[in-house]
Amino acid sequence: MGILEVNHQKCIKCGKCIEVCPTKVIEMGGKGPEMMLAERCIACGHCVAVCPYEAIDNERNPLAQQTPLERYPVISAQTAAAFLRARRSIRCFKKDKVERQVMRDILNIARFAPTASNSQGLSYIVVESAEVLQKVIETTIDWMELQKGTSDPMAVRYQHYVKIFRETGRDIVLRGATGLIVATAKAENFNGRDNARYSLEYAELYATTVGVGTCWAGFSERCATAQYPPMLELLKVSQGAVVAGILMTGIPKYGYKRLPERNPLNVIWI
């Protein structure tokens, strides 16, 4: 078939596929919807997914590969609010490792996060080796120490944590996490970092539902995004890729009994 194939016996020319197309490359022809400027199709699959009669197929996101929905799976506003407020950044972990299949399930959800123009192109590195995790800590500390006297606004704070680590060996980098999710993007992808962070936010939220705690590994992430060679080599970052975000993972050591407050809502209506 061509990029877009229409079953004219099923199509009622409702125009939904035309309205939802992000790049507006579908127009209504005499027989029904037609693909114009096929090279601009971003393979999002919206045209196929929105059709209630299965009249549209798109070779870049085929009908056969889309999962049918009986109804849109919306949870109640009250449940959603409680879930989102209850999520915590975990910095105290049990020694138990997260099973590899559970990590795979988390990342399988993360890959469905929105990406600019459906660019996708993300890949993940999962660190589960205790030896490598320790090297990540040490490499991060080394990098933080090198920032002394630089213009980095965090330089002074870094030295405080370097001192703690050098004198006590206390892990203030990964906080005892038993794993890391490192999201990488193609270096030439202008939206790669944003895409990766949306993806990791999906991972962070879904992880909560399967009993996995997460927290952004800010220090190691800064080290990796600064293109510090020892860290890139340690994480085996492929050529042409950049680290866009890092999450610590593990089984939470403690449960929380209350929902902490935050600053009052600050909004301007226009």
Accessible surface in RSA format (square Angstrom, percent):
REM  Atomic radii and reference values for relative SASA: ProtOr
REM  Chains: A
REM  Algorithm: Lee & Richards
REM  Probe-radius: 1.40
REM  Slices: 20
REM RES _ NUM      All-atoms   Total-Side   Main-Chain    Non-polar    All polar
REM                ABS   REL    ABS   REL    ABS   REL    ABS   REL    ABS   REL
RES MET A   1   109.55  56.7  29.35  19.4  80.19 190.9  43.20  36.7  66.35  87.9
RES GLY A   2    48.57  59.9   0.00   N/A  48.57  59.9  36.82 101.0  11.75  26.3
RES ILE A   3    28.73  16.3  22.60  16.8   6.13  14.8  22.60  16.3   6.13  16.6
RES LEU A   4    24.29  13.5   2.07   1.5  22.21  55.8   2.07   1.5  22.21  59.8
RES GLU A   5    85.59  49.1  81.97  62.0   3.63   8.6  25.59  49.5  60.01  49.0
RES VAL A   6    21.25  14.0   5.35   4.8  15.90  38.3   5.35   4.6  15.90  43.1
RES ASN A   7    61.56  42.5  52.04  50.3   9.52  22.9  21.48  51.7  40.08  38.7
RES HIS A   8    95.10  52.0  72.82  50.6  22.28  57.0  55.74  57.5  39.35  45.8
RES GLN A   9   179.21 100.2 140.04 102.3  39.17  93.3  53.12 113.1 126.08  95.6
RES LYS A  10    95.00  46.3  85.25  52.3   9.75  23.2  56.28  50.7  38.72  41.2
RES CYS A  11    24.37  18.4   7.39   8.2  16.98  39.9   2.71   6.9  21.66  23.4
RES ILE A  12   105.64  60.1  76.70  57.1  28.94  69.8  84.43  60.8  21.21  57.6
RES LYS A  13   100.42  49.0  80.91  49.6  19.51  46.4  49.18  44.3  51.25  54.6
RES CYS A  14    62.40  47.2  26.53  29.6  35.87  84.3  24.14  61.2  38.26  41.3
RES GLY A  15    12.22  15.1   0.00   N/A  12.22  15.1  10.34  28.4   1.88   4.2
RES LYS A  16    93.05  45.4  92.03  56.5   1.02   2.4  53.51  48.2  39.54  42.1
RES CYS A  17     7.55   5.7   6.25   7.0   1.29   3.0   1.27   3.2   6.28   6.8
RES ILE A  18    37.92  21.6  37.77  28.1   0.15   0.4  37.77  27.2   0.15   0.4
RES GLU A  19   131.60  75.6 113.86  86.1  17.74  42.2  40.67  78.7  90.93  74.2
RES VAL A  20    53.70  35.3  38.99  35.3  14.71  35.4  46.47  40.4   7.24  19.6
RES CYS A  21     8.70   6.6   7.03   7.8   1.67   3.9   1.56   3.9   7.14   7.7
RES PRO A  22    70.35  51.3  33.81  30.8  36.54 132.8  44.58  36.8  25.77 160.2
RES THR A  23    31.29  22.3  26.26  26.6   5.03  12.0  29.52  39.7   1.77   2.7
RES LYS A  24   120.66  58.9 106.74  65.5  13.92  33.1  91.08  82.0  29.58  31.5
RES VAL A  25     2.77   1.8   2.05   1.9   0.72   1.7   2.77   2.4   0.00   0.0
RES ILE A  26     5.58   3.2   2.54   1.9   3.04   7.3   2.54   1.8   3.04   8.2
RES GLU A  27    93.59  53.7  92.05  69.6   1.54   3.7  27.89  53.9  65.70  53.6
RES MET A  28    80.64  41.8  49.47  32.7  31.18  74.2  49.54  42.1  31.10  41.2
RES GLY A  29    21.36  26.3   0.00   N/A  21.36  26.3  15.26  41.9   6.10  13.7
RES GLY A  30    71.09  87.7   0.00   N/A  71.09  87.7  44.70 122.7  26.39  59.1
RES LYS A  31   156.93  76.6 146.24  89.7  10.69  25.5  93.50  84.2  63.43  67.6
RES GLY A  32     0.24   0.3   0.00   N/A   0.24   0.3   0.00   0.0   0.24   0.5
RES PRO A  33     6.31   4.6   2.53   2.3   3.78  13.8   2.53   2.1   3.78  23.5
RES GLU A  34    81.10  46.6  77.20  58.4   3.90   9.3  28.92  55.9  52.19  42.6
RES MET A  35    38.63  20.0  12.02   8.0  26.61  63.4  12.02  10.2  26.61  35.3
RES MET A  36    80.32  41.6  76.43  50.6   3.89   9.3  73.99  62.9   6.34   8.4
RES LEU A  37    99.73  55.5  85.70  61.3  14.03  35.3  89.19  62.6  10.54  28.4
RES ALA A  38    31.84  29.3  28.49  44.0   3.35   7.6  28.49  40.1   3.35   8.9
RES GLU A  39   132.70  76.2 102.93  77.9  29.77  70.9  64.60 124.9  68.11  55.6
RES ARG A  40   115.47  48.5 108.45  55.3   7.02  16.7  44.90  61.4  70.58  42.8
RES CYS A  41    18.26  13.8   7.71   8.6  10.55  24.8   0.98   2.5  17.28  18.6
RES ILE A  42    44.50  25.3  30.60  22.8  13.89  33.5  38.34  27.6   6.16  16.7
RES ALA A  43    27.08  24.9  24.30  37.5   2.78   6.3  24.64  34.7   2.44   6.5
RES CYS A  44    35.74  27.0  16.79  18.7  18.95  44.5   8.28  21.0  27.45  29.6
RES GLY A  45     3.40   4.2   0.00   N/A   3.40   4.2   1.08   3.0   2.32   5.2
RES HIS A  46    88.16  48.2  86.64  60.2   1.52   3.9  52.20  53.8  35.96  41.8
RES CYS A  47     8.20   6.2   7.21   8.0   1.00   2.3   1.40   3.5   6.81   7.3
RES VAL A  48     4.01   2.6   0.00   0.0   4.01   9.7   0.00   0.0   4.01  10.9
RES ALA A  49    72.74  66.9  39.42  60.8  33.32  75.8  45.02  63.4  27.72  73.4
RES VAL A  50    49.76  32.7  34.96  31.7  14.79  35.6  41.23  35.8   8.53  23.1
RES CYS A  51    20.79  15.7   9.31  10.4  11.48  27.0   3.25   8.2  17.54  18.9
RES PRO A  52    72.58  52.9  33.72  30.7  38.86 141.3  45.80  37.8  26.77 166.4
RES TYR A  53   100.16  46.8  89.08  50.7  11.08  28.8  60.41  45.4  39.74  49.0
RES GLU A  54    97.51  56.0  89.93  68.0   7.58  18.1  23.12  44.7  74.39  60.7
RES ALA A  55     3.13   2.9   0.79   1.2   2.34   5.3   1.83   2.6   1.30   3.4
RES ILE A  56     4.67   2.7   3.43   2.6   1.25   3.0   4.20   3.0   0.47   1.3
RES ASP A  57    35.81  25.1  35.67  35.5   0.14   0.3   8.26  19.4  27.55  27.5
RES ASN A  58     2.89   2.0   2.89   2.8   0.00   0.0   0.00   0.0   2.89   2.8
RES GLU A  59    83.14  47.7  63.64  48.1  19.50  46.4  17.94  34.7  65.20  53.2
RES ARG A  60    97.49  40.9  71.17  36.3  26.32  62.7  30.25  41.3  67.24  40.8
RES ASN A  61    41.94  28.9  40.27  38.9   1.67   4.0   2.97   7.2  38.97  37.7
RES PRO A  62    30.97  22.6  30.97  28.2   0.00   0.0  30.97  25.6   0.00   0.0
RES LEU A  63    54.67  30.4  50.54  36.2   4.13  10.4  50.54  35.5   4.13  11.1
RES ALA A  64   100.31  92.2  59.24  91.4  41.07  93.4  71.11 100.1  29.20  77.4
RES GLN A  65   144.27  80.7 109.13  79.8  35.14  83.7  39.82  84.8 104.44  79.2
RES GLN A  66    43.87  24.5  27.05  19.8  16.83  40.1  23.98  51.0  19.89  15.1
RES THR A  67   119.34  84.9  95.76  97.1  23.57  56.2  64.09  86.1  55.25  83.5
RES PRO A  68   118.20  86.1  92.18  84.0  26.02  94.6 104.08  85.9  14.12  87.7
RES LEU A  69   119.07  66.3  86.01  61.5  33.06  83.1  87.49  61.4  31.58  85.0
RES GLU A  70   185.25 106.4 142.24 107.6  43.01 102.4  63.15 122.2 122.10  99.7
RES ARG A  71   179.79  75.5 166.47  84.9  13.32  31.7  75.21 102.8 104.58  63.4
RES TYR A  72   169.58  79.2 154.03  87.6  15.55  40.5 105.19  79.1  64.39  79.4
RES PRO A  73    91.35  66.6  68.17  62.1  23.18  84.2  73.51  60.7  17.84 110.9
RES VAL A  74   103.42  68.1  78.65  71.2  24.77  59.7  82.22  71.4  21.20  57.5
RES ILE A  75   103.52  58.9  90.44  67.4  13.08  31.5  96.36  69.4   7.16  19.4
RES SER A  76    63.84  53.9  45.79  61.1  18.05  41.6  53.05 113.0  10.80  15.1
RES ALA A  77    88.30  81.2  70.07 108.1  18.23  41.5  76.86 108.2  11.45  30.3
RES GLN A  78   152.42  85.2 142.00 103.8  10.42  24.8  51.60 109.8 100.82  76.5
RES THR A  79    74.65  53.1  69.26  70.2   5.39  12.9  48.52  65.2  26.14  39.5
RES ALA A  80    27.08  24.9  26.68  41.2   0.39   0.9  27.08  38.1   0.00   0.0
RES ALA A  81    54.55  50.2  46.51  71.8   8.04  18.3  53.94  76.0   0.61   1.6
RES ALA A  82    54.75  50.3  48.43  74.7   6.32  14.4  52.91  74.5   1.84   4.9
RES PHE A  83    61.04  30.5  53.69  33.3   7.35  19.1  60.18  36.5   0.86   2.5
RES LEU A  84   100.54  56.0  84.93  60.8  15.60  39.2  85.30  59.9  15.24  41.0
RES ARG A  85   119.56  50.2 106.47  54.3  13.08  31.2  55.41  75.7  64.15  38.9
RES ALA A  86    51.89  47.7  39.58  61.1  12.31  28.0  39.78  56.0  12.11  32.1
RES ARG A  87    50.89  21.4  45.23  23.1   5.66  13.5   3.85   5.3  47.04  28.5
RES ARG A  88    40.17  16.9  31.42  16.0   8.75  20.8   8.75  12.0  31.42  19.0
RES SER A  89    33.80  28.6  23.30  31.1  10.50  24.2   6.74  14.4  27.05  37.9
RES ILE A  90    14.78   8.4  14.78  11.0   0.00   0.0  14.78  10.6   0.00   0.0
RES ARG A  91   121.97  51.2 111.76  57.0  10.21  24.3  29.27  40.0  92.70  56.2
RES CYS A  92    60.95  46.1  55.50  61.9   5.45  12.8  10.42  26.4  50.53  54.5
RES PHE A  93    17.80   8.9   0.00   0.0  17.80  46.3   0.00   0.0  17.80  50.9
RES LYS A  94    96.27  47.0  90.91  55.8   5.36  12.8  42.52  38.3  53.75  57.3
RES LYS A  95   198.50  96.8 177.19 108.7  21.31  50.7 123.14 110.8  75.37  80.3
RES ASP A  96    86.37  60.5  75.80  75.4  10.57  25.0  27.11  63.8  59.25  59.1
RES LYS A  97   117.72  57.4  97.77  60.0  19.96  47.5  65.66  59.1  52.07  55.5
RES VAL A  98    18.62  12.3   4.90   4.4  13.73  33.1   6.13   5.3  12.49  33.9
RES GLU A  99   124.76  71.6 115.35  87.3   9.41  22.4  46.85  90.6  77.91  63.6
RES ARG A 100   154.42  64.8 146.15  74.5   8.27  19.7  54.38  74.3 100.04  60.6
RES GLN A 101   101.26  56.6  97.40  71.2   3.86   9.2  53.22 113.3  48.05  36.4
RES VAL A 102    38.06  25.0  37.96  34.4   0.09   0.2  38.06  33.1   0.00   0.0
RES MET A 103    11.55   6.0  11.55   7.6   0.00   0.0  11.49   9.8   0.06   0.1
RES ARG A 104   134.86  56.6 130.17  66.4   4.69  11.2  41.16  56.3  93.70  56.8
RES ASP A 105    54.11  37.9  51.42  51.2   2.70   6.4   9.78  23.0  44.34  44.2
RES ILE A 106     0.83   0.5   0.83   0.6   0.00   0.0   0.83   0.6   0.00   0.0
RES LEU A 107    24.20  13.5  22.55  16.1   1.65   4.1  22.76  16.0   1.45   3.9
RES ASN A 108    66.78  46.1  64.16  62.0   2.62   6.3  13.50  32.5  53.29  51.5
RES ILE A 109    64.77  36.9  64.77  48.3   0.00   0.0  64.77  46.6   0.00   0.0
RES ALA A 110     0.57   0.5   0.00   0.0   0.57   1.3   0.00   0.0   0.57   1.5
RES ARG A 111   135.18  56.8 117.68  60.0  17.50  41.7  44.71  61.1  90.47  54.8
RES PHE A 112   129.94  65.0 107.61  66.7  22.33  58.1 111.30  67.5  18.64  53.4
RES ALA A 113     8.29   7.6   0.66   1.0   7.63  17.4   0.66   0.9   7.63  20.2
RES PRO A 114    82.37  60.0  71.05  64.8  11.32  41.2  82.37  68.0   0.00   0.0
RES THR A 115    21.74  15.5   5.59   5.7  16.15  38.5   6.30   8.5  15.44  23.3
RES ALA A 116    38.22  35.1  23.63  36.5  14.59  33.2  35.52  50.0   2.70   7.1
RES SER A 117    84.36  71.3  61.86  82.6  22.51  51.8  29.42  62.7  54.94  77.0
RES ASN A 118    39.79  27.4  24.86  24.0  14.93  36.0   6.24  15.0  33.56  32.4
RES SER A 119    51.83  43.8  23.24  31.0  28.59  65.9  33.32  71.0  18.51  25.9
RES GLN A 120    91.94  51.4  90.59  66.2   1.35   3.2  25.33  53.9  66.61  50.5
RES GLY A 121    33.82  41.7   0.00   N/A  33.82  41.7  21.31  58.5  12.51  28.0
RES LEU A 122    37.14  20.7   9.85   7.0  27.30  68.6   9.90   7.0  27.24  73.3
RES SER A 123    59.73  50.5  55.92  74.6   3.81   8.8  43.99  93.7  15.74  22.1
RES TYR A 124    54.31  25.4  24.35  13.9  29.97  78.0  24.07  18.1  30.24  37.3
RES ILE A 125    40.77  23.2  37.16  27.7   3.61   8.7  40.77  29.4   0.00   0.0
RES VAL A 126    55.08  36.2  29.37  26.6  25.71  62.0  29.37  25.5  25.71  69.7
RES VAL A 127    10.61   7.0   7.27   6.6   3.34   8.1  10.59   9.2   0.02   0.1
RES GLU A 128    59.88  34.4  58.27  44.1   1.61   3.8  31.08  60.1  28.80  23.5
RES SER A 129    44.00  37.2  38.10  50.8   5.90  13.6  33.61  71.6  10.38  14.5
RES ALA A 130    69.99  64.4  60.53  93.4   9.46  21.5  62.28  87.7   7.71  20.4
RES GLU A 131   114.60  65.8 104.47  79.0  10.13  24.1  43.15  83.5  71.45  58.3
RES VAL A 132    42.54  28.0  42.54  38.5   0.00   0.0  42.54  37.0   0.00   0.0
RES LEU A 133    13.03   7.3  13.03   9.3   0.00   0.0  13.03   9.2   0.00   0.0
RES GLN A 134    79.24  44.3  78.37  57.3   0.86   2.1  35.55  75.7  43.68  33.1
RES LYS A 135    92.40  45.1  91.90  56.4   0.50   1.2  47.96  43.2  44.43  47.3
RES VAL A 136     0.81   0.5   0.81   0.7   0.00   0.0   0.81   0.7   0.00   0.0
RES ILE A 137    10.97   6.2  10.97   8.2   0.00   0.0  10.97   7.9   0.00   0.0
RES GLU A 138    71.86  41.3  71.80  54.3   0.06   0.1  20.38  39.4  51.48  42.0
RES THR A 139    18.19  12.9  17.29  17.5   0.90   2.2   2.27   3.0  15.93  24.1
RES THR A 140     0.00   0.0   0.00   0.0   0.00   0.0   0.00   0.0   0.00   0.0
RES ILE A 141     0.00   0.0   0.00   0.0   0.00   0.0   0.00   0.0   0.00   0.0
RES ASP A 142    59.49  41.7  57.02  56.8   2.47   5.8  13.18  31.0  46.31  46.2
RES TRP A 143    18.00   7.2  18.00   8.7   0.00   0.0   9.95   5.3   8.06  13.1
RES MET A 144     0.00   0.0   0.00   0.0   0.00   0.0   0.00   0.0   0.00   0.0
RES GLU A 145    72.71  41.7  66.84  50.6   5.87  14.0  23.44  45.3  49.27  40.2
RES LEU A 146   113.86  63.4  94.24  67.4  19.63  49.3  97.89  68.7  15.98  43.0
RES GLN A 147    27.55  15.4  27.55  20.1   0.00   0.0   0.00   0.0  27.55  20.9
RES LYS A 148   150.59  73.5 132.37  81.2  18.22  43.4  75.34  67.8  75.25  80.2
RES GLY A 149    80.98  99.9   0.00   N/A  80.98  99.9  41.22 113.1  39.76  89.0
RES THR A 150    64.17  45.6  41.06  41.6  23.11  55.1  49.68  66.7  14.49  21.9
RES SER A 151   115.80  97.9  82.37 109.9  33.43  77.0  56.70 120.7  59.10  82.8
RES ASP A 152    31.47  22.0  18.59  18.5  12.88  30.5  14.38  33.8  17.09  17.0
RES PRO A 153   129.67  94.5  89.09  81.2  40.59 147.5 101.23  83.6  28.44 176.8
RES MET A 154    33.89  17.5  33.46  22.1   0.43   1.0  11.24   9.6  22.65  30.0
RES ALA A 155     7.77   7.1   7.46  11.5   0.32   0.7   7.61  10.7   0.16   0.4
RES VAL A 156   130.82  86.1 126.20 114.2   4.62  11.1 128.46 111.6   2.36   6.4
RES ARG A 157   123.50  51.9 116.03  59.1   7.47  17.8  42.63  58.3  80.86  49.0
RES TYR A 158     0.00   0.0   0.00   0.0   0.00   0.0   0.00   0.0   0.00   0.0
RES GLN A 159    39.38  22.0  34.74  25.4   4.64  11.1  30.24  64.4   9.14   6.9
RES HIS A 160   105.43  57.6  98.26  68.3   7.17  18.3  66.63  68.7  38.80  45.1
RES TYR A 161    32.96  15.4  32.96  18.8   0.00   0.0   8.78   6.6  24.18  29.8
RES VAL A 162     7.51   4.9   7.51   6.8   0.00   0.0   7.51   6.5   0.00   0.0
RES LYS A 163   121.89  59.5 116.90  71.7   4.99  11.9  86.80  78.1  35.09  37.4
RES ILE A 164    37.80  21.5  35.28  26.3   2.53   6.1  37.80  27.2   0.00   0.0
RES PHE A 165    24.65  12.3  21.90  13.6   2.75   7.2  21.90  13.3   2.75   7.9
RES ARG A 166   115.94  48.7  81.97  41.8  33.97  80.9  48.05  65.7  67.89  41.1
RES GLU A 167   117.99  67.7  79.90  60.4  38.09  90.7  39.13  75.7  78.86  64.4
RES THR A 168    97.35  69.2  58.04  58.8  39.31  93.7  68.09  91.5  29.26  44.2
RES GLY A 169    48.37  59.6   0.00   N/A  48.37  59.6  25.72  70.6  22.65  50.7
RES ARG A 170   147.93  62.1 138.54  70.6   9.39  22.4  46.22  63.2 101.70  61.6
RES ASP A 171    38.65  27.1  26.75  26.6  11.90  28.1  23.43  55.1  15.22  15.2
RES ILE A 172     5.08   2.9   4.25   3.2   0.83   2.0   4.25   3.1   0.83   2.3
RES VAL A 173     5.77   3.8   0.11   0.1   5.66  13.6   0.11   0.1   5.66  15.3
RES LEU A 174     1.37   0.8   1.37   1.0   0.00   0.0   1.37   1.0   0.00   0.0
RES ARG A 175    71.45  30.0  61.20  31.2  10.25  24.4  11.02  15.1  60.43  36.6
RES GLY A 176    43.21  53.3   0.00   N/A  43.21  53.3  34.61  95.0   8.60  19.3
RES ALA A 177     8.85   8.1   0.00   0.0   8.85  20.1   0.00   0.0   8.85  23.4
RES THR A 178    19.56  13.9  13.99  14.2   5.58  13.3  15.04  20.2   4.53   6.8
RES GLY A 179     4.79   5.9   0.00   N/A   4.79   5.9   4.79  13.1   0.00   0.0
RES LEU A 180     0.21   0.1   0.21   0.2   0.00   0.0   0.21   0.1   0.00   0.0
RES ILE A 181     0.68   0.4   0.68   0.5   0.00   0.0   0.68   0.5   0.00   0.0
RES VAL A 182     0.00   0.0   0.00   0.0   0.00   0.0   0.00   0.0   0.00   0.0
RES ALA A 183     0.00   0.0   0.00   0.0   0.00   0.0   0.00   0.0   0.00   0.0
RES THR A 184     4.17   3.0   4.17   4.2   0.00   0.0   1.18   1.6   2.99   4.5
RES ALA A 185     2.37   2.2   0.54   0.8   1.83   4.2   2.37   3.3   0.00   0.0
RES LYS A 186   116.74  57.0 115.05  70.6   1.69   4.0  59.83  53.9  56.91  60.6
RES ALA A 187    60.22  55.4  33.64  51.9  26.58  60.5  34.07  48.0  26.16  69.3
RES GLU A 188   139.91  80.3 105.89  80.1  34.02  81.0  74.22 143.6  65.69  53.6
RES ASN A 189    35.72  24.6  20.12  19.4  15.60  37.6  13.65  32.8  22.07  21.3
RES PHE A 190   194.94  97.5 162.03 100.4  32.91  85.6 171.43 103.9  23.51  67.3
RES ASN A 191    51.24  35.3  50.21  48.5   1.03   2.5   1.79   4.3  49.44  47.8
RES GLY A 192     1.42   1.7   0.00   N/A   1.42   1.7   1.42   3.9   0.00   0.0
RES ARG A 193   123.86  52.0 118.64  60.5   5.22  12.4  54.06  73.9  69.80  42.3
RES ASP A 194    73.33  51.4  71.92  71.6   1.41   3.3   7.17  16.9  66.16  66.0
RES ASN A 195     0.70   0.5   0.70   0.7   0.00   0.0   0.00   0.0   0.70   0.7
RES ALA A 196     0.00   0.0   0.00   0.0   0.00   0.0   0.00   0.0   0.00   0.0
RES ARG A 197    66.20  27.8  63.66  32.5   2.54   6.0  20.31  27.8  45.89  27.8
RES TYR A 198   110.77  51.7 108.14  61.5   2.63   6.8  72.50  54.5  38.27  47.2
RES SER A 199     1.08   0.9   1.08   1.4   0.00   0.0   1.08   2.3   0.00   0.0
RES LEU A 200     0.00   0.0   0.00   0.0   0.00   0.0   0.00   0.0   0.00   0.0
RES GLU A 201    65.85  37.8  65.85  49.8   0.00   0.0  38.14  73.8  27.71  22.6
RES TYR A 202    86.47  40.4  83.34  47.4   3.13   8.1  49.93  37.5  36.54  45.0
RES ALA A 203     0.39   0.4   0.31   0.5   0.08   0.2   0.31   0.4   0.08   0.2
RES GLU A 204     3.00   1.7   2.67   2.0   0.34   0.8   0.00   0.0   3.00   2.4
RES LEU A 205    48.31  26.9  48.06  34.4   0.25   0.6  48.28  33.9   0.03   0.1
RES TYR A 206    68.76  32.1  64.49  36.7   4.27  11.1  37.61  28.3  31.15  38.4
RES ALA A 207     0.08   0.1   0.08   0.1   0.00   0.0   0.08   0.1   0.00   0.0
RES THR A 208    58.55  41.6  42.30  42.9  16.25  38.7  39.18  52.6  19.37  29.3
RES THR A 209    84.90  60.4  46.44  47.1  38.46  91.7  53.69  72.1  31.20  47.2
RES VAL A 210    57.33  37.7  30.68  27.8  26.65  64.2  39.79  34.6  17.54  47.6
RES GLY A 211    42.52  52.4   0.00   N/A  42.52  52.4  36.02  98.8   6.50  14.6
RES VAL A 212     5.23   3.4   1.15   1.0   4.08   9.8   1.28   1.1   3.95  10.7
RES GLY A 213     4.31   5.3   0.00   N/A   4.31   5.3   4.31  11.8   0.00   0.0
RES THR A 214     5.43   3.9   3.84   3.9   1.59   3.8   1.37   1.8   4.07   6.1
RES CYS A 215     4.81   3.6   4.81   5.4   0.00   0.0   0.00   0.0   4.81   5.2
RES TRP A 216    65.68  26.4  56.12  27.2   9.56  22.5  47.79  25.5  17.90  29.0
RES ALA A 217     0.59   0.5   0.23   0.4   0.36   0.8   0.59   0.8   0.00   0.0
RES GLY A 218    36.20  44.6   0.00   N/A  36.20  44.6  30.71  84.3   5.49  12.3
RES PHE A 219    23.45  11.7  21.39  13.2   2.06   5.4  21.39  13.0   2.06   5.9
RES SER A 220     0.31   0.3   0.02   0.0   0.28   0.6   0.02   0.1   0.28   0.4
RES GLU A 221    11.97   6.9  11.97   9.1   0.00   0.0   1.72   3.3  10.25   8.4
RES ARG A 222   102.29  42.9  99.32  50.6   2.96   7.1  24.34  33.3  77.94  47.2
RES CYS A 223     0.00   0.0   0.00   0.0   0.00   0.0   0.00   0.0   0.00   0.0
RES ALA A 224     0.00   0.0   0.00   0.0   0.00   0.0   0.00   0.0   0.00   0.0
RES THR A 225    53.07  37.7  28.96  29.4  24.12  57.5  17.89  24.0  35.18  53.2
RES ALA A 226    56.40  51.9  23.11  35.7  33.29  75.7  35.11  49.4  21.29  56.4
RES GLN A 227    87.27  48.8  78.14  57.1   9.13  21.7  42.14  89.7  45.13  34.2
RES TYR A 228    38.26  17.9  35.33  20.1   2.93   7.6  22.76  17.1  15.50  19.1
RES PRO A 229    92.94  67.7  88.00  80.2   4.95  18.0  91.38  75.4   1.57   9.7
RES PRO A 230    61.71  45.0  52.29  47.7   9.42  34.2  57.33  47.3   4.38  27.2
RES MET A 231     0.08   0.0   0.08   0.1   0.00   0.0   0.00   0.0   0.08   0.1
RES LEU A 232    35.47  19.8  33.86  24.2   1.61   4.0  34.25  24.1   1.21   3.3
RES GLU A 233   139.09  79.9 123.13  93.2  15.96  38.0  52.63 101.8  86.46  70.6
RES LEU A 234    36.86  20.5  22.99  16.4  13.87  34.9  29.09  20.4   7.76  20.9
RES LEU A 235     3.68   2.1   0.42   0.3   3.27   8.2   2.91   2.0   0.78   2.1
RES LYS A 236   173.06  84.4 148.98  91.4  24.08  57.3 109.45  98.5  63.62  67.8
RES VAL A 237    24.97  16.4   3.18   2.9  21.79  52.5   3.19   2.8  21.78  59.1
RES SER A 238    76.25  64.4  64.03  85.5  12.22  28.2  45.42  96.7  30.83  43.2
RES GLN A 239   187.86 105.1 149.87 109.5  37.99  90.5  63.02 134.1 124.84  94.7
RES GLY A 240    46.21  57.0   0.00   N/A  46.21  57.0  35.55  97.6  10.66  23.9
RES ALA A 241    22.81  21.0  12.52  19.3  10.30  23.4  12.52  17.6  10.30  27.3
RES VAL A 242    45.80  30.1  45.73  41.4   0.07   0.2  45.80  39.8   0.00   0.0
RES VAL A 243     4.59   3.0   0.00   0.0   4.59  11.1   0.00   0.0   4.59  12.5
RES ALA A 244     1.12   1.0   0.34   0.5   0.77   1.8   1.12   1.6   0.00   0.0
RES GLY A 245     0.00   0.0   0.00   N/A   0.00   0.0   0.00   0.0   0.00   0.0
RES ILE A 246     0.61   0.3   0.61   0.5   0.00   0.0   0.61   0.4   0.00   0.0
RES LEU A 247     0.00   0.0   0.00   0.0   0.00   0.0   0.00   0.0   0.00   0.0
RES MET A 248     5.75   3.0   5.75   3.8   0.00   0.0   5.75   4.9   0.00   0.0
RES THR A 249     0.76   0.5   0.76   0.8   0.00   0.0   0.15   0.2   0.61   0.9
RES GLY A 250     0.00   0.0   0.00   N/A   0.00   0.0   0.00   0.0   0.00   0.0
RES ILE A 251    45.41  25.8  45.41  33.8   0.00   0.0  45.41  32.7   0.00   0.0
RES PRO A 252    36.29  26.4  29.30  26.7   6.98  25.4  29.30  24.2   6.98  43.4
RES LYS A 253   107.33  52.4  90.19  55.3  17.14  40.8  39.19  35.3  68.15  72.6
RES TYR A 254   131.08  61.2 118.22  67.3  12.86  33.5  96.69  72.7  34.39  42.4
RES GLY A 255    56.33  69.5   0.00   N/A  56.33  69.5  30.63  84.1  25.70  57.6
RES TYR A 256   131.30  61.3  97.03  55.2  34.27  89.2  65.52  49.2  65.78  81.1
RES LYS A 257   167.33  81.6 131.05  80.4  36.28  86.4  86.70  78.0  80.63  85.9
RES ARG A 258   188.31  79.1 174.76  89.1  13.55  32.3  81.60 111.5 106.71  64.7
RES LEU A 259    79.18  44.1  57.78  41.3  21.40  53.8  57.78  40.6  21.40  57.6
RES PRO A 260    60.48  44.1  43.22  39.4  17.26  62.7  54.17  44.7   6.31  39.2
RES GLU A 261   142.77  82.0 122.57  92.7  20.20  48.1  63.79 123.4  78.98  64.5
RES ARG A 262   154.81  65.0 141.46  72.1  13.35  31.8  80.72 110.3  74.09  44.9
RES ASN A 263   138.58  95.6 118.85 114.9  19.73  47.5  24.93  60.0 113.65 109.8
RES PRO A 264   120.80  88.0 100.51  91.6  20.29  73.8 111.72  92.2   9.08  56.5
RES LEU A 265   156.60  87.2 118.69  84.9  37.91  95.3 125.41  88.1  31.19  83.9
RES ASN A 266   140.68  97.0 109.21 105.5  31.48  75.8  32.29  77.7 108.39 104.8
RES VAL A 267    69.56  45.8  44.23  40.0  25.33  61.0  48.81  42.4  20.75  56.3
RES ILE A 268   145.90  83.0 121.21  90.3  24.69  59.5 124.41  89.6  21.49  58.3
RES TRP A 269   212.70  85.4 185.64  89.9  27.06  63.5 169.25  90.2  43.45  70.5
RES ILE A 270   211.05 120.1 134.27 100.0  76.78 185.1 165.13 118.9  45.92 124.6
END  Absolute sums over single chains surface
CHAIN  1 A    16885.2      13418.7       3466.5       9486.3       7398.9
END  Absolute sums over all chains
TOTAL         16885.2      13418.7       3466.5       9486.3       7398.9
